[in-house]
Amino acid sequence: MDIQGIVQMLAGEVAKNPQMLTSLLEHPYSTIGNATNNNNVSKDEASQVVTAMSQLACGSAVDFNNLASMASGLLGQNSGSVHQLANALLGSGSTQGVNVSNGIPVDLAKNVMSAVDLSDGLGIDDLMRVAGKILGGK
């Protein structure tokens, strides 16, 4: 599965279960691996997914064309550790949110879930809104 597909899948999972962001923050490799049934998530894959999810959580469109280089640069700024990167981008020390719940700024979860209306259940329309948000409205 490509990074874009993984991010779309995780965004849908966060919409159903906001605790997924906490899981991604605390255990990025296993969260991604469990979601994709892949026990061999690479550092590059994990850093790109965390970076993309943080962009989405901030309400920004994800630029998949430049994601690899952006994630690589951010990873370098965080001692090459995906765990440190996840904490910097999604943790309580991140600048995206103020009100923290379970280590995740509440605004992050709200932004990820804002494209999804679960009042009628999770449907294809919700997944299309998530995809549109990820792709910047394309």
C-alpha positions as CSV (number, residue, x, y, z in Angstrom):
1,M,0.0,0.0,0.0
2,D,1.3,3.4,-0.9
3,I,1.7,6.3,1.7
4,Q,-1.3,8.1,0.4
5,G,-3.5,5.0,0.9
6,I,-2.1,4.5,4.4
7,V,-2.8,8.1,5.3
8,Q,-6.3,7.9,4.0
9,M,-6.9,4.6,5.9
10,L,-5.6,6.1,9.1
11,A,-7.6,9.3,8.8
12,G,-10.7,7.1,8.4
13,E,-9.7,5.1,11.5
14,V,-9.1,8.3,13.5
15,A,-12.6,9.5,12.5
16,K,-14.0,6.3,13.9
17,N,-11.7,6.1,16.9
18,P,-9.8,9.3,17.9
19,Q,-7.6,7.2,20.2
20,M,-5.9,6.1,17.0
21,L,-3.9,9.4,17.2
22,T,-2.7,8.5,20.6
23,S,-1.7,5.1,19.3
24,L,0.2,6.7,16.4
25,L,1.9,9.1,18.8
26,E,3.0,6.4,21.2
27,H,3.6,3.5,18.8
28,P,4.0,4.8,15.3
29,Y,5.5,1.6,13.7
30,S,3.0,-0.9,15.3
31,T,0.0,1.4,14.7
32,I,0.9,1.7,11.0
33,G,1.8,-2.0,10.8
34,N,-1.5,-3.1,12.4
35,A,-3.5,-0.9,10.2
36,T,-1.8,-2.2,7.0
37,N,-1.1,-5.8,8.1
38,N,2.6,-5.1,7.5
39,N,5.1,-6.1,10.2
40,N,8.0,-4.4,8.3
41,V,7.1,-0.7,8.3
42,S,10.2,1.2,7.4
43,K,11.5,4.3,9.1
44,D,10.8,6.2,5.8
45,E,7.2,5.0,5.6
46,A,6.6,5.7,9.3
47,S,8.1,9.2,9.1
48,Q,6.0,10.1,6.0
49,V,2.8,8.8,7.5
50,V,3.4,10.7,10.8
51,T,4.3,13.9,8.8
52,A,1.2,13.5,6.6
53,M,-1.1,12.9,9.5
54,S,0.2,16.0,11.3
55,Q,-0.4,18.1,8.2
56,L,-3.9,16.7,7.9
57,A,-4.4,17.3,11.6
58,C,-3.4,20.9,11.2
59,G,-6.1,21.3,8.5
60,S,-3.6,21.5,5.7
61,A,-3.6,19.5,2.5
62,V,-1.0,16.9,2.2
63,D,1.6,17.5,-0.5
64,F,2.4,13.9,-1.4
65,N,4.9,15.1,-4.1
66,N,7.2,16.6,-1.5
67,L,6.2,14.5,1.5
68,A,9.3,12.2,1.4
69,S,11.8,15.1,1.4
70,M,9.8,17.0,4.1
71,A,9.6,13.9,6.3
72,S,13.3,13.2,5.8
73,G,14.2,16.7,6.9
74,L,11.9,16.6,9.9
75,L,13.2,13.2,10.8
76,G,16.8,14.6,10.8
77,Q,15.7,17.4,13.1
78,N,14.4,14.7,15.5
79,S,17.6,12.6,15.9
80,G,16.4,10.2,13.2
81,S,13.7,8.9,15.5
82,V,10.2,8.4,14.3
83,H,9.0,8.4,17.9
84,Q,10.6,11.8,18.6
85,L,9.1,13.0,15.3
86,A,5.6,11.8,16.3
87,N,5.9,13.5,19.6
88,A,7.1,16.8,18.0
89,L,4.3,16.8,15.5
90,L,1.4,15.2,17.3
91,G,2.4,15.3,21.0
92,S,1.4,17.8,23.7
93,G,4.4,19.9,22.8
94,S,3.2,20.5,19.3
95,T,2.1,23.9,18.3
96,Q,-1.1,22.8,16.5
97,G,-3.2,22.5,19.6
98,V,-3.6,23.9,23.1
99,N,-6.1,21.7,24.9
100,V,-4.5,18.3,25.4
101,S,-6.4,15.1,26.0
102,N,-4.5,11.8,26.3
103,G,-1.3,13.4,25.1
104,I,-2.9,14.6,21.8
105,P,-3.9,18.3,21.3
106,V,-7.7,18.2,20.9
107,D,-7.5,20.5,17.9
108,L,-5.5,17.8,16.1
109,A,-8.2,15.2,16.5
110,K,-10.9,17.7,15.6
111,N,-9.1,18.7,12.4
112,V,-8.6,15.1,11.3
113,M,-12.2,14.2,12.0
114,S,-13.7,17.4,10.6
115,A,-14.1,15.9,7.2
116,V,-16.2,13.1,8.5
117,D,-19.8,13.1,9.8
118,L,-20.4,10.0,11.8
119,S,-24.0,10.8,12.8
120,D,-25.2,8.4,10.0
121,G,-22.3,6.0,10.4
122,L,-19.0,5.9,8.4
123,G,-19.9,5.7,4.7
124,I,-18.3,6.2,1.4
125,D,-19.3,9.9,1.4
126,D,-17.3,10.3,4.6
127,L,-14.3,8.5,3.1
128,M,-14.5,10.7,0.0
129,R,-14.5,13.9,2.2
130,V,-11.4,12.5,4.0
131,A,-9.8,11.8,0.6
132,G,-10.6,15.3,-0.6
133,K,-9.1,16.8,2.5
134,I,-6.0,14.8,2.1
135,L,-5.7,15.7,-1.5
136,G,-6.4,19.4,-0.9
137,G,-9.9,19.3,-2.4
138,K,-8.9,17.5,-5.7
